[in-house]
Amino acid sequence: MKILLITYYWPPAGGSGVQRWLHFSKYLAENGAELVVYCPSDASYVVVDESLLTQVPKNIKLLQQPIFEPNHLLSFFGGKNKQSSAGFLNPNPSFFEKRLQFIRANYFIPDARKYWVKPSVSYLQKYLESQPVDVVITTGPPHSLHLIGLALKKSLNCKWIADFRDPWMEIDYFHQLPLTAGSVEKHRKMEREVAETADGIIVVGKSMQAYFQQFNPNTEVITNGYDQVTSVAPVALDKKFSITHIGMMNADRDPVGLWKVLSMLKEEIPGFGEDLQIKLIGKVAPEVRKNIYTYNLSESLLYIDYLPHQEVLRHQSSAQVLLLAVNKVPSAKGIITGKIFEYLQAGRPILAIAPTDGDLAEIIEQTHAGHTVDFEDVITLKKVIAAYYQLYKTDNLHQKTRNIEQYHRKNLTLQLQDFIEQTIKR
């Protein structure tokens, strides 16, 4: 089986966007698949992790072409107030920033990588005519890459699978974008055409599956996962009562109820404030830092902007409690943060602040990995943290997870390979 994977994120890109297909590629190659990966040669990644280059399978063929990213120009004119991610839109923008946000939202549809579509289609059409593959796979976001798959499907009638690591119009920050009605309609038409034309669709959760099945019945849930990393030596638990969050924390993801509860427990439980450590690893929005300060928790805060993936795994394993904060947005029930699966591997108690009837809560419940508390349920949140703290004080804070093997990427790749083979035969 020969696969052409079209992706924006590829090592040395760091962060969450690269993990899914880097590991799928490894196990697909081990299972005998022949992989060709097409990605930009000069992408401007927000996060770079050179260590991930060592994890790229040696038998993968890499195709690269230059990419024009107009965000460079917008960031230049935006000066010091530029945002590195759509999830970090400034909630109080200046007049000039509002204009830049409007331009980004309405002139670069579906996203700022749209200018890579036409040259990529031209390049890949020639490549596939001389070196055909069994299936083309596009992975987004950025969802512009699905337009490359769409064009190749139309021109070559090749088998094509669209992988959605995140939703398109249902993505957590879509409602924040200053979109005109016409722009929303453009997104809707693009999303629908991609979904209906693809031979198969892969999504990461049940809510996304239900959404895309209205366009394409051949929609499969293949979650993100974890990978056994033998190079990470066993680590001792943090001496502090550490509550550790890995990844971006923007304003929508700010767990204000948690800061309120921790502030209350500092006043009510002797020694709690001295023991507490809030460890935030990743980009944190100014609004989050302000709320932490407002609730008098700054002295307990340890902020680390970015760490290589290997170091992140160590912090996950040493944490007393692992925090998952889901975006408080209309699509919150369908959000499954990719870090949940590595959290499961770490084997530490997980505290998720998210809808208790959402996809994430179901995974935590099925694996006995911790607790999910609703955004506004301060009473339950306080009880859970107090109970965790008492167990910490007696060295009994442990978590016995179960059935997490289903989320190992090796097993997920078997499911992926079966779906690809069945889609090719359709």
N, C-alpha and C positions, 0 to 999 in steps of 0.2 A: 504494500500500500504506500503510495507516494502522496505526500501532503505539502501544499504550499500554504504557509501561515503568514498572514499579513498583519503586522502589529506595529504600533508606534513605540511601545515600551520594550526595550531589549537591553541587556547589559552593555554598557555600564550604567544604564538607568537604575536608580534605586527606588525605594518606596514600595507601596503595595501593588502598583499597576503591573509590575514586571513578574511578580512571583508566580502567578497562575500558570502562564504558558511556558515559563522557564522550566518549571518542574514537570508539567505535562510533556514537554518536548523530551526531557530526559528519559521518562519512562516509555514514551512512544518509541523512541529510538532503541531502548533496551528490548522492547517487544517486537522489533524487526521492521518498524515503519521507517520509510525514507523521508526525511524532512528537509524542506527548503524554507528558510525564514527570510521574509522581505521586511526591511525596516529602514528608517531614515539613516543617512550617513552622518548627518550633522544636526541632530535634534538638540534643542535647548531644554534639557531635563532640569526640573526644579531640584531633584535629588539625584546625586550620582554616587554609586557604590561600586568602585572598581573591583572589590572582592568577589562580586557576583560573576565576573568574567570567568573565573575558575570553574564555575558550575555549568557552563555551556557545554553540551556534549560535543566531542571532537568530530563526530561524523555528520554534523549538521552543515548543510550548505547555506551560506549567508549571502543574500543579495541586498545591496544598499543603493539608495539614490538620494540626492540632496533634497531638502525640504525647505520651503519658504514659510516662515512663521511670522505673520504680521504683528503678533503680540509684542515682538521686539520693538517695533516702532511705537506702539501704544504705550508700552512700559517706559520708553524713553521720554515721551511727552508727559507721561504721568508722574515722572520724577520719583521722589522718595515715597510717594503714596501708592506705588504700583502694587498690585496683588499678584501673588504667584499661583493662585488657584481660584477657580470659579466658586469654590466653596467658601472662599474668604472675601466675599464682597464687602466693601466698607459700608456699614449700616448708616453712617452719617457722612456721605460723600460731599465734597465741595461741588460747586457748579461745574467746574472743569471735569472732575471725576465722574459726575453724572453723565456728561456728554461722552466720555470714553466708555463708560459702561453701556450706554445706549448703542454706540457704534459696535462694540464687541458683540452685543446681543443680537443686533438686527442686520448687520452687514456681513457677519461671518457665520452663516448657517450651513450645516449644523454646528460648526465650531471653527476655530482659527486654523485648523489643519486642512481646510477645504481646498487650498491651492495645491496640495500634494496629490489630489485625486486624479486630475487630468494627466500629468506626466507619469504617474504610477501606472495608470491604465495603459497608456501607450507603451511603456517599457515592458509591462507584464504580458500584454497581448503578444508581443514579439517573442518573449521568452517561452510562453506556453505553447505557441504554435510550433516551436522547434523542440521543446522539452515538456510534453504534456504531463499532467499529474492526475491522480484519481479524484482529488477533492481540493478545493480552495477553502480556507477558513479565515475569516476576518474576526478580529476581536476588538471590542470598543467598550468604553470610550478610549480615545475620541471616536465618535460615531461616523466621522467622515470616512473612516476606513471601510465601513460597510458599503459606502457608495462605490468604492473601488471594486468590491465583490459584486455589487449589483451590475456595474458596467461590464465586468468580465463574464458574468452569467448571460447577459443579453447578447454580447458579441460572439462568445465562444460556446455558449450553451454547456458550460462546465458545471459539475456538481459544486455546490456552494453552501457552506454552513456559516451562519452568523452567530458569534458568541457574544453575549451581553454580560460583561462583568458587573455592570451597573445598568439601570434602566436608561431609557432615552428621555421621554417626556415626563416620566415618573421619578427622575433622579431628584435627590433631596433638595438641591438648590434651584431647580427649574422655576419654582414659583417666585424666586427672588429676582430673576432676570427682568430687566425693563423691556419686555417684548411687546411689540405692537400686535394687534389682532392678526394682521397679515403674516407676521413672522411666526406666530404660534401655528397658523394654518400650514405654513411651509414645513415646519417641523413635523406636524401631524401627517402630511402627505408623504414626506420622506420616510418616516418611521414605518408607515403602513406599507409602502411599496417595498422597502427592504424586507419586512417581515413576511409579506405575502409571496415575494419572489424567491426567497431563499429556499433551498431544498430541505433545510433543517435549521432549527434555532436551539441554542444552548443558553440556559439561564442559571442563576446561582441559588434560586429559592422558589418556593411554591407560589408565593404571591405574584412574582414575575412570570411564572409559568402560566398562571390563570390569565394574566393580562395578554401575553403573546399568543396564547392558544386561540384567541378570538380572530387572529389573523392567519395563524399557521398551526394546524393540529400536530405537526411533527416538531413539538417543542419539548425538550428534555431538561430536567433539573440535574445539573452536575455541579455540586457545591465547590467552593474553595476548600482547601484542606491544609494538612500539616505534613511535614516531611521529617523523617528521622535524621537528625544531624549528629552523627557520631563524634564529630570533632569538638562538640561542646561538652566539656567536662562537668561532672556533677558540681553544683554550687551550693554553698550554705545559704540558709534563709537570711533575709535582712534582719538585723538586730532591732531595728525600729518597726513599729506597726505600720508597714508601708502599704499604701493604696496606690497601685501603679497603673497608669494608662499609657498605652503605646499608640502612637499615630496622631493624626491631626485632631485638634479640638477647636472647631470654629464656634461662632456665636450660637448657631442652631444646636450644637452638641454640648453646650455649656450646662453641666448638671447643677443648677443653682440650688436645688433641693439638697443635694449632697453637701455643698458648702455650708448651708444652713444647719444641717444635722451635725456635721463635724464641729461647728462652732458651739452648738448646744452641748454636745458631749464633752467638749473641753471645759465647760463651766460646771458640768454635773458630775463628772467622774475624775477623782483625784489621779493625777499622773497621766491622763489621756493626752493632754497637750504636749507633754514632754516626749511621749512615746510615738506620737503621730508623725508620719512622713507622707506627704502627697508627692508622688513622683510622676511627672508628666514628661514623656519622651516623645518629641515631635513638635511640629509647629502649633503654637497656641495663640489664639486670637486675643487682641488687647482687652476685649470685653470680658473674657474668661479671667485674665489676670486681675482686672479691676474688681470682679466679684470675689475672688479669693482674698484680695486685700480688704474689701468691704466687710467680709466676715472674719477678719482678724486671723487669717490662716497663713499669712506670708512667711512667718518664721518656720512653718512646717513644710514649705514648698521647696522641692528640688526639681529644677527645670533643666532638661537636656534637649537642645535643639534637634540634633540628629545623631544617630549612631549606626555603624555598619550592622548588617543583619545578624551576624554572629553575636555581637554585643547585646543586641536587643533580646535574643534568645536567653542570654544569661540573666538579664534583668527580669524577664518573665518567670524564670525558674526560681529566682530568689525572692520574689514578691510575697508578702504575706497575703495580700488580696489583689486580684487583677480586676481593674475597672473597665467596663464597657459602657460607653455613653452613646446612645443612639440619637441621631438628629431628631429634634422635636418638630417634625414637619408632617404634612398631610399623608405622605407615603411611608410613615415610620414603621407600620406593621410589616412591610415587606423588606426592610433593611436588614441585611445580614453582613455585618462588618467582617472583612476577611480575617482579621486578627483573632476571631473567636476560635478558629481551628488550631492555631498555634498556642493559644491560651489552654485549650484542652490538652495538648501535648505536655504543657508545663506542669499540669496536675495540681495547680493551686486554686483555691476557691475563687470563683468568678462572681462578681457583683455587676449585674447589668441593669442600667436604668433605661428602660424601654417599655413598649407596650407588652403587657403580660399575656396578650392573646396574639402576639406576632410570631413571625417565623423564627426569630432569634430565641425567643422564650421557649419555643418548642424544642429547639436543639439543646438548650441548657437543661430543660426538664428531662428529656430522654436520656441524656448522658450523666445525669446527677452531678452536674459540674458546679452548681452554685445556686444563686438566687437571682430572679428578675423582679424588679420593683418598678411600678409605674411612675411616670414623671412627677406626678403631684402627690404621691403617697408617702408623705414625710414620716408618718407614724410607723409604717412598716419598715421603711428605710432605717429609721433610728433603731428599731429593735434588731434588725439584721446586723448592723454595724456593731452595736453593743455586744451582741452574742459573739461575733467574730473576735472582738477585742478581749472578751473574757477567755476565750479559747487560746488566744495568742499569749495571754499572761500566764497560762498554765502549760505552754508549749504543746498544746493539743489542737492547733489550728491546721487541720488537714482536710483533704477532699478526695474521696474515693470515687473517681469517675468510672463509667462503664460504657461499653459499646462504642468507644471512640475510633476503633480500627476502621470503621466504614469511611472515616474522613481522612485516612492516610492517602496521600496522593497516588501511591502505587495502586491502591484499590480503585480510586476514582478514575485513574487512567484506563483501567480495564473496562469500566462503564463507558468512558468516553470512546474508547476504541470500538466497542460494540455498536455504539450509536453511529459512529462514522461509517462503519461497514454496512450497517442496515440502511443508512441514508444513501450511500453509493448505489446500493442495489435497487432502490426505489425507482 
